[in-house]
Amino acid sequence: MNLKDLAASLGLSQTTVSRALNGYPEVSEATRKRVTEAAIKYGYRPDSRARSLATGKAMAVGLVIPMTSSHEMVNPVFADFVAGAGETLSGRGYDIVLSLVSEADQTAVYRALATKGRVDGLIMQAPLTGDERISMLKKLGLPFVVHGRVSDHDDQYSWMDMDNSHAFHRATDHLLDLGHKRIALLNGIEAMDFAHRRRDGFIDAHSERGLPVFPELMASEAMTEVYGFNTTNRMLSMPAPPTAFLTSSLLVAMGVRRAIESRGLRMGQDISIVTHDDALSYLPNGTEDVPIFTATRSPVRKAGHICAEMLMKLIDTPGSDPIRTKLEATLTLGPSSGPAPNS
């Protein structure tokens, strides 16, 4: 489909469609959204080189991915995020410049992207607590959006995040309501800001009821199925094992389930599991009507769309104030959680 065909399908002039896709401010937001959605639907993709010459923009957005063991965005979740962001960006004629780098090379790569004019904006992934990249990106002067948050100074930069603390507070409350008193937390690496907030939600839920948390039942590692399996086996061998597990990803929950069943125990009856579900397209939590695990659900593909839309607004309106978007996870009940034994 070419520009003429797209314009005809919408009943708009080619000029209006072109201006909507190029982010001209005189086009209303409703028209821009309608044109973008139609471009995605019909697979229309403007020539980015021609648009770059016409607009003076690079027509590209940068994603710098740190390749270290302390960053968990280098995992299957990232593919769905890129898919979501890519759908939105391609509808606007933007490409994604993806750089996989060592932690030590991140600053140099960000600077190169900015100084060489290769991108018009950046999406920062995998923020750490106290992440120094925020101040560096602000100095570069390029529009940027953080997928996640850095705990300090949330009002001084643009970010999109799930309310991780509230999600895990709610998940913990669910298990406490079921009578569980010894709940294990199998968290991600807690240098990551999202994992730090999830731990806080878990602890706060106990504290509000005057209940203790047990350090020996709290673990923090890269979120893999093997981590879930090994940690569950270790904890179930304790003199006072947990009766429930709260995990930071579906992969970890699968490992917990494997460990439980290998011992002849029944999920949801002998041992309960609640997990976080990123609603991955290739790793679903059962079906929408019949989930496998009770889960706090926040689709990462949707996060990709939102981050890209936010960045487009920042690129279209230079000097605008930071944009902040906080999503709430939904609690989906499944057969993996039930009353504590002998409660």
C-alpha positions, 0 to 999 in steps of 0.5 A: 500500500502506498500513501495515495491508497492509505489516504483514500482508505481513510477519506483524507488528503495525502497531505494530511496523512503525510503530516499526521505520520510526520508529527506535524503539530497542526494535525489533531491527536485524534487524526494522528491516532487514526492514521497511525492505526490504519498504517499499522493495520495495512502495513504501510511504511513510509521510506525513512530515508526520504522522510529523513531528508524531508524533515531533517530527522534521523527517523530512528529511535535507539535502544541500548541493551546492557549485556551483563548478568546484573541486567535482566532485560536481556531475556525473553521478555525483551522480545515482546517489548520490542515488538510492541514498541516496533509496531507503534514506531513503524506506523510513524515511519521510525526505525529502531537502532538496537545496540547490545553492549557491555555495561562499561560501553553504555555511556560511549554508545549513548554519546555516539548515538546522540553526537552522530545524529543517528537517532531522534530519541532513546528508550532506556531499559533495565534501570537500577536503583540509583542509576547514573544513566539518567543524569547522563541522558539528560545532559545529552539533550535527546528526548528519552523515556525510561521503561521502569523507574529509578527510585530518586527524582521520579518527577525529573524525567519521562518514565513508564512503569508498572506499580510493582510495589502495589502489585506485590503488596496485593499478591501477598495480601491474597496469600495472607488472606488464605491463611499462609504465614510462611510465604517465600519470595522468589524475586529478580535481582534486587539491584534492579529497581523493579525487583527492589519495589516488589520486595518492598510491597511484599514486606509492607503487606506483612508489616501492615498485619504485624506479621514477620517476614523470614529472611531465609524464605527470600531469594534474589536471582536472575529469573529462570526456571532452574532458579525456581526449581532449585530454590523451591527444593532447598526451601521445602527441605527446611525444618519449617518450609513455606506453604506458598511462593510468590515469584517475579516471573512466569518462568520462575513459577514454572520451576516452582511447580516442577519442584512441587510436583517432583515431591508428589505435592499438589499445587494450590492444595499442598503448596500455593503459587502466585506469580507475576505474568508479563503476558508474553505472546509465546509463553501464555499463562494458560488461557484468558478464561482458564489461567494456570497460575494466580498472577499479577498481570501487566502485558510487557507488549503494551508497555512497549507501545506506551513507551514508544507513544510517549517518546513520539510526543517528546520528539514532536514537542521539543522542550515539553515537560516530562511524561510519566505513566504508571500502570496497575497490574490486575490480579488474575485468580487461578488454581495455583493458590488456595487455603494454607494447609491446616489454616 
